[in-house]
């Protein structure tokens, strides 16, 4: 069971995953070793799955970011999701309920590259029935 200190540590790390233990300790009124031990425990318990970097796609020459809904033949749901997960353009892939069976975020160089990805690669996966892309105009949070 997580306590308030654990939740505050998680919040601080979500704001900046590179935040030093010493800074967190100071903000929380704890020792650095206490914060370090708590972070390690959160990792071991699987609460913190990984530390990562958030990248600005346009700085990598990837100017088109899209959320893509994919509908598939139901018996092929997991197989298609795994195939989509292998695409280098895919930032994340999730099975879902609602409007689409699979949702994914993709980053491409431009709209033409997105069109090719959809028609030549995603559309050719066995079991894919419908693809519904939505280009992100501006990301406000996250």
N, C-alpha and C positions, 0 to 999 in steps of 0.2 A: 504494500500500500504506500502510495506516495504521500509525503507530507508537504507543507507549505514551502519548506526550504527546497525540496526537490523540484517542485513546480516553478519556483523562482529561478533556480539554476537552469532549468529547461528553457524558460522564457529568455533569459540572458543569452543562452547559446543559440536560440533561434534568431535573435536579433543579430548576433555576430558569432559564428562558430569558431572564430580565431581569438575570441576574447580571452585574455590571460586569466589563469586561476587566481592570481594575486588581485586583479581588478574585481573579479566576482567576489572574492573573499571580503574585500573592502566594502563593496556595496551591500553585502549580506551581513557584515559584522561577524564573520567567521574566520578561522585560520585557513591559510592556503591548503594545508594538508587535509583539512576536513572537506573542503570543496573538491579537491582532487579525488579523495576516496569516494565521495558521493557520485561524482561524474563516472568514475570507474564502475561503481555498483550499478548505475543506470545503464551503462553499456553492457555489463555482464547479464543484467536482467532483461535485456532486449528492449528497454524503454527508448534508449538512444540507439538507433540502428546503424547510423554512420554519420560521419562528418563530411560535408561536401562544399562545393564552390558554386555560387550562383554567377552565371556568365551572361553578359549582354550579347544576344545573338548578332545584332547588327555590327558589332565590333569584330565579329568573325566573318563578315561578309554575307551573313544569312539574314536577309531583309524581310522574309516572309515567315511569319509564325502563324500556325493554324491549329485549331482544335478540330479533329476529324472524328465524326461518328461513323461507325461501320456496322452494318447489319449482315448477318451470316446465316447460313443454314444451321439450325440449332445443334445438330450432332457434331458440327465442326467448330463450335465456339472456341474451345481451348486450343485446338490445333491452329486456327487462324490467329488467335491472340498471340500465340508463341511465334508464329511467322512474322507478325507485325513487330514484335519485340526485337526481331533481328535486324530491322531496317535501321541503318545508321542515322537517318533523319529523325527517327522516333525518340523523343525526349522522355516520354512515359506512355505506357499502355495499360488500360484497366478494363476489365469486364464490368458491366454495369446494368442497372435496370433503368427504365425510363424510355426515352426516345430511341436510343441506340444500344445495341448489345455490347459494343466495344467503343471506348472513347480513347483517343490518343492525342498527344501534342506533337507536332512535327515542325522542324525548322528547315527552310530551304533558301537557296540563294535568291529566288524571286518567284513571281507567280507562274512563270513558264515551267520552272523546275518543280513547283508544286503540282501543276497539271500533269507533268510527266510521271511524277511519283504516284499520283492517284490512278492515272489511266494505264500506265505500263507496268507498275509493280504491285500496288495494292489491288487494283482491279483484276489482276491475273492470278491472285491467290485463290486456289480451289476452295469454294464454299462462300466466297464473298458475294453478297446479293446487292448491297447498296452502300454508297459512300457519300457522306454529307459533310463537306469541309466548311469551316467558318474561319475566315482570316481575322486574326486579332489586330485591331487598329491601335490600341493603347492599353498597356497593362498598368493597372492602377495600384494593385496590391499583390504581394506574393512573389 
